[in-house]
Amino acid sequence: MKMRKSFLITFLGLSSFLAFSQTETPKYSYDPLKPTASHAKVQAFVTQFLNNYHYRKFVLDDSLSSKIWSSFIDNVDGSKAYFTKAEIDSFEKYRFTIDEAMLSGDLNAPFDVFNAYRLKYKNRHAYIKEFLKKPMDFTTNDTYEVNRTTSLWAKDEKELDKVWDKIILSQALGLKLSGSTDSAIVATLNKRYDMYESRVLKWRAEDIFQTFMNAFTEIIDPHTSYMIPSSAAQFNIEMSQSLEGIGATLRNEGDYVMIVDVVPGGPLFKSGQGSKNDYIVGVAQGDDGEFQDIIGWLTDDAVKLIRGKKGTVVRLKLLPSDAPTGTEPKLLRIVREKIKLEEAVAQGEVIDIKHDKKEYKIGVIDIPMFYRDFEDARKGGDFQSTTKDVKKFLLDFEEKGVDGVLIDLRNNGGGSLTEAINLSGLFIPDGPVVQRRTGRGKVDVESDTDKETVYAGPLMILQNRFSASASEIFAGAIQDYKRGVIVGERSYGKGTVQQLVDLDQFLNSPRQASRTKENNGVSSGVGFEAKERFGQLKLTTEKFYRITGNSTQLKGVEPDLALPSPFNADEMGESSQPTALPYDEVENAGFVKTNNINEKIISKLDSKFQSRLKSDEALKELVVDLEEYKSQKDKKEYSLNYELRKKEKEETENNRKAVKKINKSSGKNDKEEDLYLTESEKILCDLIALLK
């Protein structure tokens, strides 16, 4: 089967999409859900397609079958809060049959499990409603285990009841610590769990199918996924850049609505307060509206509250995903506006700094993403691009006589590969920038062919754990050419390329296409549809490599000078994904280093930085706070005693202030508290002095 390129969209940034979308109101009941003929057709096709075209070559055998089954069970009841061990054991008959079922389109196994799960949810909801009628004891010495993924399955319902007693009490305690009265706590939890039940009732066969298919795809690699037609339609709306709202891509993550991506140029991005992986736990309309608790909501329902007309106000309660239990959500006020990615352009400014009794003038360029107006570029006229905008800043900096340039790539999730290559060309002579290899082993070298070097002075790149893909290509090239110094955290480590496949183009028969043509391609939206929809598949097809031959996959770009970080190397990046493609290498592309930077310079810069770590009060406080934050973040259990939990909460909120100090900020006052930026500016001044 030949892959038709016209049906593919290439992705270089971090993957994201709005999951669990619904386009019509179904009838809700606990009646068993059943797969459709279309589901069987899609499953068989996608399985074979991935086997043929995915970068990772895999064998659909009993070993893979077992992994897929474990992944699916984890997606359904990863917290081990609904099924007992006996029930899980009863599903073991399916473990080694999934490989045959995937190729034949047999979906009985996942639907059997999920229908059983829905009934368990119904019974658990009844138990919770009864529990909430009783007084709660906030003086207990019990503790609550936050992450139950490694726990054993409960042996019976009584053991599960004890687990749920702690879950409910912990949630009640969180509300009490936020100032809620006992009656308000009960009312909120009743409403929350009614919404939980409504969420389960609203699941359709499509949603079960998508969950199972992604249990399969995530075993192959974390950036491969299947989208049901309604999710695919929502994804395409997001890509059209025409929405009015806060500028965030959302999806369900357990019981929460999670921010998957902050859209550069959107209101949330401009506020500088919302981040990837934050949970939205409450929404209020206007400046005076009452907050609506949305824990347990479907993403679709939450989006209806969050989106709105341009110019209107929405307030959010945001809870970081890594926040310890009991952390108070932060409040955020946002004015909705039309989301236009073209507004997410590079920003540049010249700042004066006094460092070590000397005056320095440095140019700072913030690049939120690698953008390029491909349509205007194809027309051959003037068009907007990252490289063009940055070049203007560099020429302006030259006129103003800057001593050095700092480029901020924090939270830059990628974008146009062309721009990553062209931008590198502004700082280096012509030569290779990145290598890419297909699943068949063919390696292509992408090069900068422009011999002009726009800026040849001292250069520094600031990156963090969320700098990914095209950002890593640019930073890696600057580092490999010894052209500049990289500071900050290790980058994300995403060295793969994804393509989006429209399954409608493959699975609609000629007869269906003919019927679509007769109806002028217009669907009434109800009843018979002229063209059946099958959704979209996103799959990994290539890997990136640096010109040295090393890959950015998993390892990312290591900074020359590492700043204090709240993250360990194995969390929050590609290396934290258990099914991520492995690191490997290809041959050196053959290039000539500029040698602007050498080990001696890096050593001297590090020596000065280490001295500041010991003497600078702000940095010393940051290091202590980050260590305390990491120890609290890794806690497995929390007290269910009000007084003890209150003390834990106060400590947690103090330590979270340290994380804010290293986040990318907006606004002049915020930037003054941005320790990553201010310390990078000092390191750049040290570099300027050394090079002089």
C-alpha positions as CSV (number, residue, x, y, z in Angstrom):
1,M,0.0,0.0,0.0
2,K,1.5,3.3,-1.0
3,M,1.2,6.2,1.4
4,R,-0.5,9.1,-0.3
5,K,1.4,12.2,0.7
6,S,-1.4,14.6,-0.1
7,F,-3.3,13.3,3.0
8,L,-0.5,14.0,5.5
9,I,0.4,16.9,7.7
10,T,3.8,17.0,9.2
11,F,4.2,17.9,12.9
12,L,7.4,19.0,14.6
13,G,6.0,20.3,17.9
14,L,4.8,18.4,20.9
15,S,1.7,16.3,20.3
16,S,-1.6,17.6,21.5
17,F,-5.3,17.2,20.7
18,L,-8.7,17.7,22.3
19,A,-9.9,14.3,23.4
20,F,-13.3,12.8,24.1
21,S,-15.2,15.3,21.9
22,Q,-18.9,14.9,21.3
23,T,-20.9,16.5,18.5
24,E,-24.4,15.4,19.4
25,T,-26.4,14.6,22.5
26,P,-26.7,10.8,23.0
27,K,-29.3,9.0,25.1
28,Y,-27.7,8.2,28.5
29,S,-28.1,4.8,30.1
30,Y,-26.1,1.9,31.6
31,D,-27.1,-0.3,28.7
32,P,-24.1,-2.2,27.3
33,L,-22.3,-0.4,24.6
34,K,-21.4,-2.3,21.4
35,P,-18.7,-1.7,18.7
36,T,-19.8,-0.8,15.2
37,A,-18.8,-2.2,11.9
38,S,-16.8,1.0,11.3
39,H,-14.8,0.4,14.5
40,A,-13.8,-3.0,13.3
41,K,-12.9,-1.6,9.9
42,V,-10.8,1.1,11.4
43,Q,-9.1,-1.1,13.9
44,A,-7.9,-3.6,11.2
45,F,-6.8,-0.9,8.9
46,V,-4.9,1.2,11.5
47,T,-3.2,-1.9,12.8
48,Q,-1.9,-2.8,9.4
49,F,-1.1,0.8,8.5
50,L,1.1,1.3,11.6
51,N,2.8,-2.0,10.9
52,N,3.7,-0.8,7.5
53,Y,4.6,2.9,8.0
54,H,5.5,3.6,11.7
55,Y,9.1,4.3,12.3
56,R,9.3,1.6,15.0
57,K,9.1,-1.8,13.5
58,F,7.0,-4.1,15.7
59,V,5.6,-7.6,15.7
60,L,2.0,-8.0,16.7
61,D,2.5,-11.1,18.8
62,D,1.6,-12.4,22.3
63,S,4.2,-10.2,23.9
64,L,2.8,-7.0,22.4
65,S,-0.7,-8.2,23.0
66,S,0.0,-8.4,26.7
67,K,1.4,-4.9,26.8
68,I,-1.6,-3.5,25.0
69,W,-3.9,-5.2,27.4
70,S,-2.1,-3.8,30.5
71,S,-2.2,-0.4,28.9
72,F,-5.9,-0.6,28.3
73,I,-6.6,-1.8,31.9
74,D,-4.5,1.1,33.2
75,N,-6.5,3.6,31.0
76,V,-9.8,2.2,32.4
77,D,-8.9,1.8,36.1
78,G,-5.3,2.9,36.6
79,S,-6.0,4.0,40.2
80,K,-7.2,0.5,41.1
81,A,-10.3,2.0,42.7
82,Y,-13.1,0.1,41.0
83,F,-12.2,-3.4,40.1
84,T,-11.3,-6.2,42.5
85,K,-8.5,-8.7,41.9
86,A,-11.0,-11.4,41.1
87,E,-12.6,-9.2,38.4
88,I,-9.2,-8.3,36.9
89,D,-8.3,-12.0,36.9
90,S,-11.5,-12.8,35.0
91,F,-10.3,-10.5,32.2
92,E,-7.0,-12.3,31.9
93,K,-8.5,-14.6,29.2
94,Y,-8.1,-11.7,26.8
95,R,-4.5,-10.9,27.5
96,F,-2.9,-12.9,24.7
97,T,-5.8,-12.7,22.2
98,I,-5.4,-9.0,21.4
99,D,-2.9,-9.5,18.5
100,E,-5.3,-11.6,16.5
101,A,-8.3,-9.4,17.4
102,M,-6.5,-6.2,16.2
103,L,-6.1,-7.7,12.7
104,S,-9.6,-9.1,12.5
105,G,-11.4,-6.1,14.0
106,D,-12.7,-8.0,17.0
107,L,-13.5,-5.6,19.8
108,N,-15.4,-7.8,22.2
109,A,-12.6,-7.7,24.9
110,P,-12.4,-3.9,25.5
111,F,-16.1,-3.5,25.3
112,D,-16.6,-6.3,27.8
113,V,-14.3,-4.7,30.3
114,F,-15.6,-1.2,29.8
115,N,-19.3,-2.2,30.2
116,A,-18.3,-3.9,33.4
117,Y,-16.5,-0.8,34.5
118,R,-19.6,1.4,33.9
119,L,-21.6,-0.8,36.2
120,K,-18.9,-0.7,38.9
121,Y,-19.0,3.1,38.6
122,K,-22.8,3.0,39.1
123,N,-22.5,1.0,42.3
124,R,-19.6,3.1,43.6
125,H,-21.6,6.3,43.0
126,A,-24.4,4.9,45.2
127,Y,-21.8,4.1,47.9
128,I,-20.4,7.7,47.8
129,K,-23.8,9.3,48.0
130,E,-24.5,7.3,51.2
131,F,-21.0,8.1,52.6
132,L,-21.7,11.9,52.2
133,K,-24.7,11.6,54.4
134,K,-22.4,10.8,57.4
135,P,-20.4,13.2,59.5
136,M,-16.7,13.4,58.5
137,D,-13.8,12.9,61.0
138,F,-11.0,15.4,60.3
139,T,-9.1,14.4,63.5
140,T,-8.1,10.9,62.2
141,N,-4.5,9.7,62.1
142,D,-5.0,7.9,58.8
143,T,-3.1,8.8,55.7
144,Y,-4.1,8.9,52.0
145,E,-2.0,7.3,49.3
146,V,-2.1,9.7,46.4
147,N,-0.8,7.5,43.6
148,R,-2.2,4.0,43.6
149,T,-0.8,2.8,40.3
150,T,1.6,0.5,42.0
151,S,-0.9,-0.7,44.6
152,L,-2.3,-4.2,44.7
153,W,-5.8,-4.8,43.5
154,A,-8.3,-4.9,46.3
155,K,-9.4,-8.4,47.3
156,D,-13.1,-7.5,47.8
157,E,-15.6,-4.6,47.8
158,K,-15.0,-4.0,51.6
159,E,-11.4,-3.2,50.9
160,L,-12.4,-0.9,48.1
161,D,-14.9,0.9,50.4
162,K,-12.0,1.7,52.7
163,V,-10.0,3.1,49.8
164,W,-12.9,5.3,48.8
165,D,-13.5,6.5,52.4
166,K,-10.0,8.0,52.2
167,I,-10.4,9.4,48.7
168,I,-13.6,11.3,49.7
169,L,-12.2,12.4,53.1
170,S,-9.0,13.8,51.3
171,Q,-11.1,15.7,48.8
172,A,-13.3,17.1,51.6
173,L,-10.2,18.1,53.6
174,G,-8.9,20.0,50.5
175,L,-12.2,22.0,50.4
176,K,-12.1,22.6,54.1
177,L,-8.6,24.0,53.9
178,S,-9.9,26.3,51.2
179,G,-12.4,27.8,53.6
180,S,-15.5,25.8,52.7
181,T,-18.1,25.0,55.5
182,D,-19.0,21.4,56.2
183,S,-22.4,21.9,54.4
184,A,-20.7,23.5,51.4
185,I,-18.2,20.6,51.3
186,V,-21.0,18.0,51.1
187,A,-22.9,20.0,48.5
188,T,-19.8,20.4,46.3
189,L,-18.8,16.7,46.6
190,N,-22.4,15.6,45.9
191,K,-22.4,17.8,42.8
192,R,-18.9,16.6,41.8
193,Y,-19.8,12.9,42.0
194,D,-23.0,13.4,40.2
195,M,-21.0,14.9,37.4
196,Y,-18.6,11.9,37.6
197,E,-21.6,9.6,37.0
198,S,-22.9,11.8,34.2
199,R,-19.5,11.5,32.6
200,V,-19.6,7.7,32.6
201,L,-23.2,7.7,31.3
202,K,-22.2,10.1,28.4
203,W,-19.5,7.7,27.1
204,R,-20.4,6.3,23.7
205,A,-19.0,3.3,21.8
206,E,-16.8,5.8,19.9
207,D,-15.1,6.8,23.2
208,I,-14.4,3.3,24.2
209,F,-13.0,2.6,20.8
210,Q,-10.7,5.6,21.0
211,T,-9.5,4.6,24.5
212,F,-8.7,1.1,23.3
213,M,-7.0,2.2,20.1
214,N,-4.8,4.6,22.0
215,A,-3.9,1.8,24.5
216,F,-2.5,0.2,21.4
217,T,-0.8,3.3,19.8
218,E,0.8,4.5,23.1
219,I,2.6,1.1,23.4
220,I,4.2,1.8,20.0
221,D,5.3,5.3,20.9
222,P,3.9,8.2,23.0
223,H,3.3,10.5,20.0
224,T,1.2,8.1,17.9
225,S,-2.5,8.3,18.5
226,Y,-5.9,7.7,16.9
227,M,-8.7,10.3,16.9
228,I,-12.4,9.5,16.5
229,P,-14.2,11.6,13.9
230,S,-15.5,14.2,16.5
231,S,-12.0,14.5,18.1
232,A,-10.5,14.9,14.6
233,A,-12.9,17.6,13.7
234,Q,-12.1,19.5,16.9
235,F,-8.4,19.1,16.2
236,N,-8.8,20.6,12.8
237,I,-10.8,23.5,14.3
238,E,-7.8,24.1,16.6
239,M,-5.4,24.0,13.7
240,S,-7.5,26.6,11.8
241,Q,-6.6,29.2,14.5
242,S,-10.1,30.7,14.4
243,L,-11.3,30.0,18.0
244,E,-12.3,32.6,20.5
245,G,-11.3,31.7,24.0
246,I,-8.3,31.5,26.3
247,G,-5.9,29.9,23.9
248,A,-5.3,26.4,25.3
249,T,-5.7,22.8,24.1
250,L,-7.4,20.7,26.6
251,R,-8.1,17.0,27.3
252,N,-9.3,14.7,30.1
253,E,-6.6,13.3,32.3
254,G,-8.2,11.1,34.9
255,D,-10.8,13.1,36.7
256,Y,-9.3,16.4,35.6
257,V,-9.4,18.8,32.6
258,M,-5.7,19.3,31.8
259,I,-4.0,21.9,29.7
260,V,-2.1,20.0,27.0
261,D,-0.7,23.0,25.2
262,V,-0.8,26.7,25.7
263,V,-1.3,28.3,22.3
264,P,1.4,30.9,21.6
265,G,-0.2,34.4,21.1
266,G,-3.4,33.5,23.0
267,P,-4.7,35.1,26.2
268,L,-3.4,32.4,28.5
269,F,0.1,32.6,26.8
270,K,0.1,36.4,27.2
271,S,-0.8,36.2,30.9
272,G,2.3,34.1,31.6
273,Q,0.4,32.3,34.4
274,G,-0.9,29.1,32.8
275,S,1.3,26.2,31.9
276,K,1.3,22.9,30.2
277,N,0.0,20.1,32.5
278,D,-1.9,22.5,34.7
279,Y,-5.4,21.2,35.7
280,I,-8.4,23.5,35.4
281,V,-10.5,22.7,38.5
282,G,-12.9,25.7,38.5
283,V,-14.4,28.2,36.1
284,A,-16.3,31.4,36.7
285,Q,-17.9,33.8,34.3
286,G,-17.1,37.5,34.5
287,D,-15.6,39.3,37.4
288,D,-18.4,38.5,39.8
289,G,-19.6,35.0,38.7
290,E,-19.6,32.1,41.1
291,F,-16.9,29.4,40.5
292,Q,-18.2,26.1,39.1
293,D,-16.2,23.1,40.2
294,I,-15.4,21.1,37.0
295,I,-13.4,18.1,38.5
296,G,-14.9,15.1,36.9
297,W,-16.3,17.0,33.9
298,L,-15.8,15.9,30.3
299,T,-13.5,18.2,28.3
300,D,-16.4,19.1,26.0
301,D,-18.6,20.3,28.9
302,A,-15.7,22.3,30.4
303,V,-14.9,23.9,27.1
304,K,-18.4,25.3,26.9
305,L,-17.7,27.2,30.1
306,I,-14.2,28.3,29.2
307,R,-14.8,29.5,25.6
308,G,-16.8,32.6,25.0
309,K,-17.2,35.7,23.0
310,K,-14.2,38.0,22.4
311,G,-13.9,40.7,25.1
312,T,-15.7,38.7,27.8
313,V,-14.0,37.7,31.1
314,V,-13.5,34.2,32.4
315,R,-11.8,33.3,35.7
316,L,-10.0,30.0,36.2
317,K,-8.8,28.0,39.1
318,L,-5.5,26.3,38.0
319,L,-3.8,23.5,39.8
320,P,-0.3,22.3,38.6
321,S,-0.3,18.6,37.9
322,D,2.8,18.1,40.1
323,A,1.4,20.1,43.0
324,P,1.3,18.1,46.2
325,T,-2.1,17.2,47.6
326,G,-3.8,20.1,49.4
327,T,-2.1,22.8,47.3
328,E,-4.4,25.8,46.9
329,P,-5.3,26.5,43.2
330,K,-4.2,29.8,41.8
331,L,-6.8,32.2,40.5
332,L,-6.4,33.6,37.0
333,R,-8.5,36.3,35.2
334,I,-8.5,36.2,31.4
335,V,-10.2,38.3,28.8
336,R,-11.2,36.1,25.9
337,E,-10.0,37.0,22.4
338,K,-9.6,35.5,19.0
339,I,-6.7,33.1,18.9
340,K,-4.3,33.9,16.1
341,L,-1.0,32.0,16.0
342,E,0.4,34.7,13.8
343,E,0.5,37.0,16.9
344,A,2.9,34.6,18.6
345,V,5.9,36.3,17.0
346,A,9.4,36.8,18.3
347,Q,9.9,39.8,20.6
348,G,13.1,41.7,21.0
349,E,14.5,44.4,23.3
350,V,17.7,46.0,24.4
351,I,18.5,46.2,28.1
352,D,21.3,47.8,30.0
353,I,22.9,45.8,32.8
354,K,25.5,46.6,35.4
355,H,27.5,43.5,36.3
356,D,30.8,43.2,38.2
357,K,31.0,47.0,38.2
358,K,30.8,47.2,34.4
359,E,28.1,48.4,32.1
360,Y,26.7,46.1,29.4
361,K,24.1,46.5,26.7
362,I,22.5,43.2,25.6
363,G,19.8,42.3,23.1
364,V,17.2,39.8,24.3
365,I,15.0,37.9,21.8
366,D,12.1,35.8,23.0
367,I,11.0,33.1,20.5
368,P,7.7,31.4,21.6
369,M,7.5,29.1,18.5
370,F,9.1,28.6,15.1
371,Y,6.5,30.1,12.8
372,R,6.4,30.5,9.0
373,D,3.5,31.7,6.8
374,F,3.8,28.9,4.3
375,E,0.9,30.1,2.1
376,D,2.4,33.5,1.5
377,A,5.9,32.0,1.1
378,R,4.5,29.8,-1.7
379,K,3.1,32.8,-3.5
380,G,6.6,34.3,-3.6
381,G,5.9,37.6,-1.9
382,D,6.8,39.0,1.4
383,F,5.8,36.7,4.3
384,Q,6.2,36.5,8.1
385,S,8.7,34.1,9.6
386,T,10.8,33.6,12.7
387,T,14.0,34.1,10.8
388,K,12.9,37.4,9.2
389,D,11.7,38.8,12.5
390,V,14.9,37.8,14.3
391,K,17.1,39.2,11.6
392,K,15.4,42.6,12.0
393,F,16.1,42.5,15.7
394,L,19.8,41.6,15.1
395,L,20.3,44.4,12.6
396,D,18.6,46.8,15.1
397,F,20.9,45.5,17.9
398,E,23.9,46.1,15.7
399,E,22.9,49.7,15.2
400,K,22.4,50.1,19.0
401,G,25.8,48.6,19.7
402,V,24.8,45.6,21.8
403,D,27.6,43.6,23.5
404,G,25.9,40.3,23.2
405,V,22.6,38.5,22.4
406,L,20.4,36.2,24.5
407,I,17.7,34.1,22.9
408,D,15.0,32.8,25.2
409,L,13.6,29.4,24.0
410,R,11.8,28.4,27.2
411,N,8.5,26.7,26.6
412,N,9.1,26.8,22.8
413,G,7.5,23.4,21.7
414,G,8.8,23.6,18.1
415,G,7.2,24.5,14.8
416,S,8.7,24.8,11.4
417,L,11.8,22.8,10.6
418,T,12.6,25.2,7.8
419,E,12.7,28.1,10.3
420,A,14.9,26.2,12.7
421,I,17.4,25.7,9.9
422,N,17.2,29.2,8.5
423,L,17.5,30.8,12.0
424,S,20.6,28.8,12.6
425,G,22.0,30.3,9.4
426,L,21.9,33.8,10.9
427,F,24.6,32.8,13.4
428,I,26.8,30.4,11.4
429,P,28.4,30.2,8.0
430,D,26.7,27.8,5.6
431,G,26.6,24.1,6.5
432,P,24.5,21.2,7.8
433,V,22.1,21.9,10.6
434,V,20.1,18.7,11.2
435,Q,19.8,15.2,9.9
436,R,16.6,13.1,9.6
437,R,16.2,9.4,9.1
438,T,13.2,7.4,7.9
439,G,12.1,4.1,9.3
440,R,13.8,2.4,6.4
441,G,17.2,3.9,7.4
442,K,17.5,6.6,4.7
443,V,19.4,9.7,6.1
444,D,18.9,13.2,4.7
445,V,21.0,16.2,5.8
446,E,19.3,19.5,6.0
447,S,21.6,22.5,5.5
448,D,21.8,26.3,5.7
449,T,22.9,27.4,2.2
450,D,23.2,31.1,2.9
451,K,26.8,32.1,3.4
452,E,25.9,35.3,5.2
453,T,26.4,35.5,9.0
454,V,24.1,38.2,10.3
455,Y,25.4,38.2,13.9
456,A,28.8,37.0,14.9
457,G,29.1,38.3,18.5
458,P,28.6,36.7,21.9
459,L,25.5,34.5,21.9
460,M,23.6,32.6,24.6
461,I,20.5,30.4,24.4
462,L,18.2,30.0,27.4
463,Q,16.1,26.8,27.3
464,N,14.0,24.7,29.8
465,R,12.5,21.3,30.0
466,F,9.7,22.3,27.7
467,S,11.9,23.5,24.9
468,A,11.3,20.8,22.3
469,S,11.7,19.6,18.7
470,A,12.6,22.5,16.4
471,S,13.9,24.4,19.5
472,E,16.3,21.5,20.1
473,I,17.4,21.5,16.5
474,F,18.4,25.1,16.7
475,A,20.0,25.0,20.1
476,G,21.8,21.7,19.2
477,A,23.2,23.3,16.0
478,I,24.5,26.4,17.9
479,Q,26.1,24.1,20.5
480,D,27.6,21.8,17.9
481,Y,29.1,24.6,15.9
482,K,30.6,26.0,19.2
483,R,28.8,29.2,18.2
484,G,27.1,30.0,21.5
485,V,26.5,28.9,25.1
486,I,23.4,27.0,26.1
487,V,22.1,27.6,29.7
488,G,19.0,26.4,31.6
489,E,17.6,22.9,31.9
490,R,18.0,19.9,29.7
491,S,15.5,20.2,26.8
492,Y,12.5,17.9,26.3
493,G,14.2,15.3,24.2
494,K,11.6,15.0,21.4
495,G,13.6,13.9,18.3
496,T,10.7,12.5,16.2
497,V,8.5,13.7,13.4
498,Q,4.8,12.9,13.2
499,Q,2.4,12.9,10.2
500,L,-1.4,13.1,10.3
501,V,-3.3,10.7,8.2
502,D,-6.9,11.4,7.2
503,L,-8.5,7.9,7.4
504,D,-11.6,9.1,5.4
505,Q,-9.4,9.2,2.3
506,F,-8.4,5.6,2.6
507,L,-11.5,3.9,4.0
508,N,-14.4,5.5,2.0
509,S,-15.3,3.3,-0.9
510,P,-15.8,4.6,-4.4
511,R,-19.5,4.0,-4.0
512,Q,-19.5,6.2,-0.9
513,A,-17.6,8.9,-2.7
514,S,-20.1,8.8,-5.5
515,R,-23.0,9.2,-3.1
516,T,-21.1,12.1,-1.5
517,K,-20.7,13.8,-5.0
518,E,-24.5,13.4,-5.7
519,N,-25.2,15.2,-2.4
520,N,-22.6,18.0,-3.3
521,G,-20.5,16.8,-0.4
522,V,-22.9,18.4,2.1
523,S,-24.1,16.5,5.2
524,S,-27.4,17.4,6.8
525,G,-26.0,16.7,10.3
526,V,-28.8,14.4,11.1
527,G,-29.8,11.0,9.9
528,F,-28.0,9.7,6.8
529,E,-24.6,11.1,6.1
530,A,-23.3,11.0,2.5
531,K,-19.8,10.2,3.5
532,E,-18.8,8.0,6.5
533,R,-16.2,9.5,8.8
534,F,-13.4,7.3,10.2
535,G,-11.2,9.8,12.1
536,Q,-7.5,10.5,11.9
537,L,-4.3,8.8,12.8
538,K,-1.1,10.5,13.9
539,L,2.0,8.4,13.6
540,T,5.8,8.8,14.0
541,T,7.6,8.4,10.7
542,E,11.1,9.9,11.2
543,K,13.8,10.8,13.7
544,F,16.0,13.8,14.1
545,Y,19.8,13.7,14.6
546,R,22.3,16.5,15.3
547,I,25.1,17.1,12.8
548,T,27.5,15.3,15.2
549,G,25.4,12.2,14.6
550,N,23.9,12.2,18.1
551,S,20.1,12.2,18.4
552,T,18.0,14.7,20.3
553,Q,15.6,11.8,21.2
554,L,15.4,11.2,24.9
555,K,18.6,13.0,25.7
556,G,17.6,16.4,24.3
557,V,20.2,19.2,24.4
558,E,22.2,19.3,27.6
559,P,23.0,22.8,28.7
560,D,26.6,23.9,28.9
561,L,25.6,25.5,32.2
562,A,22.7,23.9,34.1
563,L,20.6,26.2,36.3
564,P,18.8,24.9,39.4
565,S,15.8,22.9,38.3
566,P,12.7,21.4,40.0
567,F,12.8,18.4,37.6
568,N,14.8,15.2,37.6
569,A,16.2,14.0,34.3
570,D,13.6,11.2,34.1
571,E,10.5,13.3,34.5
572,M,8.5,15.8,32.4
573,G,10.4,15.0,29.3
574,E,10.5,12.4,26.5
575,S,12.6,10.2,28.7
576,S,9.7,9.9,31.2
577,Q,7.7,8.1,28.6
578,P,8.1,4.4,28.9
579,T,7.4,3.7,25.3
580,A,9.5,6.5,23.8
581,L,11.7,5.6,20.8
582,P,15.3,4.8,21.9
583,Y,18.3,7.0,21.6
584,D,20.7,6.1,18.8
585,E,23.2,7.7,16.5
586,V,24.1,8.2,12.8
587,E,27.3,9.3,11.1
588,N,28.7,12.8,11.6
589,A,27.4,15.1,8.8
590,G,30.8,16.7,8.3
591,F,30.9,20.4,9.4
592,V,33.5,23.1,10.4
593,K,33.2,24.4,14.0
594,T,33.4,28.1,14.5
595,N,35.2,27.6,17.9
596,N,33.8,30.8,19.3
597,I,33.2,28.7,22.5
598,N,35.6,26.1,24.0
599,E,35.8,24.1,27.2
600,K,38.1,26.6,28.8
601,I,35.4,29.4,28.4
602,I,32.7,27.1,29.7
603,S,34.8,26.2,32.7
604,K,35.4,29.8,33.6
605,L,31.7,30.7,33.1
606,D,30.7,27.8,35.4
607,S,33.2,28.8,38.0
608,K,31.7,32.3,38.2
609,F,28.2,30.9,38.3
610,Q,29.1,28.5,41.1
611,S,30.5,31.4,43.1
612,R,27.2,33.2,42.7
613,L,25.3,30.1,43.8
614,K,27.2,30.3,47.1
615,S,27.0,34.1,47.6
616,D,23.8,35.4,45.9
617,E,21.0,35.3,48.4
618,A,18.3,35.0,45.8
619,L,20.0,32.0,44.2
620,K,20.8,30.4,47.5
621,E,17.1,30.7,48.5
622,L,16.1,29.3,45.2
623,V,18.2,26.2,45.5
624,V,16.9,25.4,49.0
625,D,13.3,26.0,48.0
626,L,13.6,23.8,44.9
627,E,15.0,20.9,46.9
628,E,12.2,21.2,49.5
629,Y,9.7,21.4,46.6
630,K,11.1,18.2,45.0
631,S,10.9,16.3,48.3
632,Q,7.3,17.3,48.8
633,K,6.4,16.6,45.2
634,D,7.6,13.1,45.6
635,K,5.6,12.3,48.7
636,K,3.5,9.2,48.4
637,E,1.1,9.7,51.3
638,Y,-0.6,12.7,52.9
639,S,-2.3,13.1,56.3
640,L,-6.1,13.1,56.6
641,N,-5.8,15.1,59.9
642,Y,-6.9,18.7,59.4
643,E,-4.1,20.3,61.6
644,L,-1.3,18.2,60.0
645,R,-2.6,18.8,56.5
646,K,-2.9,22.5,57.1
647,K,0.8,22.6,58.0
648,E,1.7,20.6,54.9
649,K,-0.3,22.9,52.8
650,E,1.5,26.0,54.1
651,E,4.9,24.5,53.4
652,T,3.8,23.4,50.0
653,E,2.6,26.9,48.9
654,N,5.8,28.5,50.2
655,N,7.9,26.1,48.1
656,R,5.8,26.6,45.0
657,K,7.0,30.2,44.9
658,A,10.4,28.9,44.0
659,V,9.0,27.3,40.8
660,K,7.4,30.6,39.9
661,K,10.8,32.3,40.0
662,I,12.1,30.1,37.2
663,N,9.0,30.3,35.0
664,K,8.9,32.4,31.9
665,S,7.3,35.6,32.8
666,S,5.4,38.5,31.1
667,G,5.4,42.1,32.1
668,K,8.4,44.2,33.3
669,N,7.8,43.6,37.0
670,D,7.4,39.8,36.5
671,K,10.7,39.7,34.5
672,E,12.6,41.3,37.4
673,E,11.5,38.2,39.4
674,D,12.4,35.7,36.7
675,L,15.7,34.3,38.1
676,Y,16.4,32.1,35.1
677,L,16.4,35.2,32.8
678,T,18.3,37.5,35.2
679,E,21.0,34.8,35.9
680,S,21.3,34.1,32.2
681,E,21.9,37.8,31.5
682,K,24.7,37.7,34.1
683,I,26.3,34.7,32.5
684,L,26.1,36.4,29.1
685,C,27.9,39.4,30.6
686,D,30.6,37.0,31.9
687,L,30.9,35.6,28.4
688,I,31.2,39.0,26.9
689,A,34.0,39.9,29.3
690,L,35.9,36.6,28.6
691,L,35.6,37.0,24.8
692,K,36.9,40.6,25.0
